[in-house]
Amino acid sequence: MNAMTQEVGNLAKAIDLRAYRHQVLASNIANADTPNYKARDFDFRSALQKATSGQAESGGLALATTSAGHIGGGSGAGMPGLQYRAETQSAVDGNTVDMDVERAQISDNSIQYEILTRLITDKFSGMRAALAGTQG
Amino acid sequence: MSLFNVFQVSSSAMTAQSMRLNAVASNLANADSIVSSDGKPYRAKQVVFEATPVGAAGEASRGVRVRQVVEDAAPPRMVYDPKNPAADEKGYVAFPNVNVVEEMTNMISASRSYQTNVEVMNTAKTMIMHTLQIGQG
């Protein structure tokens, strides 16, 4: 039973990271026309490894925020730090969002998210089957 | 639920893009307005976008907002038309500095960006609906 909850916990961590990544990618697409905006992303593999091994990044040093408009230095609690995407084609306005890359990544991310929801559902139906097996 | 931030991010981008489309419409409509409210020829307006933090998600969510609307610094288009009452002593009329080709490409770009943000929103909605179905069936 412990192993099963552990497995669901790991899937939940992965789904959390997928939701976080969707936010990052949505921000990239939203800012496709913003001058000097730099596209950001994070390495999913290493972020998941860190999350499942219980050593989630704190997102670096926190900055003091004295106004509501200040952006905190660290990312959300336990969420991986963001990195800038390597530029493929430079734009005159300093923007590094490549729409093709972002759209491909966002489709990929949403499919992976759906796979994870199915996997969690399957885990639960497995548990249910095991419970039903003891009856009758 | 961090996915709800996607709605805020995408809708801020859609608002910004529709403001850009608004500026394009204004520029195209006034492409031949030789007198505007200040008595001078109309000047093309351009919106300036800026990334802005959205929600409580820290650095992950950046929406878009229009920082300012600037007037195009290009000189007015001078057209020789001595019969026009607005002509100067040399017979030239100052027409707005609206570049119609530029405005058309601006329009296409704004509408494409708008569509993409709608798609991102729909994707996030599908993901949330799938999350609600976890454990069913």
Interface residues (C-beta under 8 A of the other chain):
Chain A: I15 D16 A19 Y20 H22 Q23 V24 L25 A26 S27 I29 A30 N31 A32 D33 T34 P35 Y37 R40 G59 G69 I71 G72 G74 S75 G76 M79 L82 M99 R103 I106 S107 S110 Y113 E114 T117 I120 T121 F124 S125
Chain B: M1 S2 L3 N5 V6 V9 S10 S12 A13 A16 Q17 R20 V48 F49 E50 A51 P53 V54 A57 G58 E59 A60 S61 R62 G63 V64 S109 A110 S113 T116 N117 V120 T123 A124 T126 M127 H130 T131 Q133 I134 G135 Q136 G137
